[in-house]
Amino acid sequence: MADDKAFLEYVVTSLVDNPSDVKIDRTVDEMGVLITMTVNPADMGKIIGRQGNTAKAIRTLLRVIGMKNNARVNLKINEPEGGRVEHAPVMSASEASKSVDAALDDLKGI
């Protein structure tokens, strides 16, 4: 097993609640090394971290290991099915005030 893959496996399995669900694939091509990782959907937050800081730190450390071995190392974290939540559109101020007025009118009618 390559140093970068072994390192990533050690770090990620230490962070997650479901280490048996961690899957890591390593491919090498003319662009360098691509490590693809899949984790349990419940553990995505632990791997990404606040504002992506944990994922950035892991990527930085993998690049350092890559430099030591004269290779360019990239990490791709596979998103679980239904991973992204689409948020409802935000109301404009005028729409919000209209809906508040309508709610007040409804309350007056009670």
VEXBALUM-627990 format. One record per residue (C-alpha): x, y, z; residue number from 1. Coordinates in nm, 4 decimals, padded with zeros to 6 digits. Example, Ala and Ser with C-alpha at 12.3 -4.5 7.8 and 13.67 -1.06 7.14 Angstrom:
residues 2
xx,yy,zz,resi
01.2300,-00.4500,00.7800,1
01.3670,-00.1060,00.7140,2
This chain:
residues 110
xx,yy,zz,resi
00.0000,00.0000,00.0000,1
00.1344,00.3438,-00.0893,2
00.2321,00.5864,00.1869,3
-00.0362,00.8368,00.0872,4
-00.3166,00.5787,00.0860,5
-00.2039,00.4263,00.4164,6
-00.1835,00.7726,00.5747,7
-00.5291,00.8703,00.4514,8
-00.6815,00.5438,00.5708,9
-00.5290,00.5896,00.9159,10
-00.6488,00.9503,00.9528,11
-00.9993,00.8973,00.8160,12
-01.0736,00.5763,01.0073,13
-00.9625,00.7575,01.3243,14
-01.2068,01.0435,01.2596,15
-01.5257,00.8602,01.1618,16
-01.7820,00.6618,01.3609,17
-01.8104,00.3936,01.0894,18
-01.4515,00.3032,00.9939,19
-01.5596,-00.0168,00.8185,20
-01.7520,00.1957,00.5636,21
-01.4402,00.3858,00.4512,22
-01.3423,00.2963,00.0936,23
-01.0246,00.4368,-00.0595,24
-00.9150,00.3877,-00.4205,25
-00.5823,00.5079,-00.5591,26
-00.5115,00.5589,-00.9295,27
-00.2011,00.6926,-01.1000,28
-00.1993,00.8615,-01.4413,29
-00.0063,01.1295,-01.6270,30
-00.1617,01.3978,-01.4042,31
-00.0375,01.2341,-01.0823,32
-00.2080,01.0365,-00.8081,33
-00.5835,01.0541,-00.7552,34
-00.7169,00.9161,-00.4309,35
-01.0925,00.8693,-00.4250,36
-01.2595,00.8254,-00.0883,37
-01.6092,00.7208,00.0096,38
-01.7365,00.7304,00.3679,39
-02.0661,00.6606,00.5398,40
-02.3055,00.9541,00.4762,41
-02.3387,01.0042,00.8530,42
-01.9629,01.0694,00.8708,43
-01.9395,01.3281,00.5906,44
-01.9535,01.6191,00.8342,45
-01.6588,01.4831,01.0303,46
-01.4493,01.4495,00.7148,47
-01.5442,01.7863,00.5638,48
-01.5327,01.9851,00.8882,49
-01.6508,02.3384,00.9486,50
-01.6277,02.5346,00.6244,51
-01.4307,02.2452,00.4766,52
-01.1316,02.2968,00.7061,53
-01.0775,01.9287,00.7899,54
-01.0886,01.8263,00.4231,55
-00.8468,02.1105,00.3349,56
-00.6048,01.9980,00.6064,57
-00.6166,01.6353,00.4883,58
-00.5540,01.7480,00.1289,59
-00.2605,01.9643,00.2384,60
-00.1000,01.6757,00.4277,61
-00.1500,01.4433,00.1292,62
00.0236,01.6974,-00.0962,63
00.3178,01.7102,00.1459,64
00.3454,01.3305,00.1343,65
00.3233,01.3528,-00.2448,66
00.6049,01.6094,-00.2610,67
00.8215,01.3774,-00.0519,68
00.7608,01.1068,-00.3135,69
00.7830,01.3429,-00.6152,70
00.4148,01.2930,-00.7001,71
00.1162,01.5229,-00.7272,72
-00.1555,01.3846,-00.4986,73
-00.5215,01.4901,-00.5247,74
-00.8094,01.3780,-00.3057,75
-01.1660,01.3391,-00.4268,76
-01.4319,01.2823,-00.1615,77
-01.7344,01.1094,-00.3123,78
-02.0626,01.2672,-00.2176,79
-02.3262,01.0245,-00.0864,80
-02.6581,00.9837,-00.2660,81
-02.8812,01.2772,-00.1733,82
-02.5845,01.4413,-00.0042,83
-02.6578,01.7979,-00.1013,84
-02.9665,01.9565,00.0428,85
-03.1332,02.2119,-00.1767,86
-03.2540,02.4980,00.0364,87
-03.5770,02.6824,-00.0270,88
-03.5281,03.0181,-00.1968,89
-03.4952,03.3115,00.0389,90
-03.7842,03.5595,00.0422,91
-03.7216,03.9210,-00.0431,92
-03.7990,04.1803,00.2231,93
-04.1199,04.2884,00.0461,94
-04.2412,03.9273,00.0166,95
-04.1664,03.8686,00.3844,96
-04.3568,04.1804,00.4939,97
-04.6540,04.0786,00.2768,98
-04.6623,03.7327,00.4350,99
-04.6375,03.8875,00.7847,100
-04.9258,04.1220,00.7022,101
-05.1304,03.8286,00.5731,102
-05.0580,03.6307,00.8915,103
-05.1655,03.9277,01.1073,104
-05.4862,03.9632,00.9047,105
-05.5550,03.5928,00.9617,106
-05.5024,03.6347,01.3362,107
-05.7399,03.9333,01.3481,108
-06.0095,03.7170,01.1927,109
-05.9933,03.4616,01.4773,110
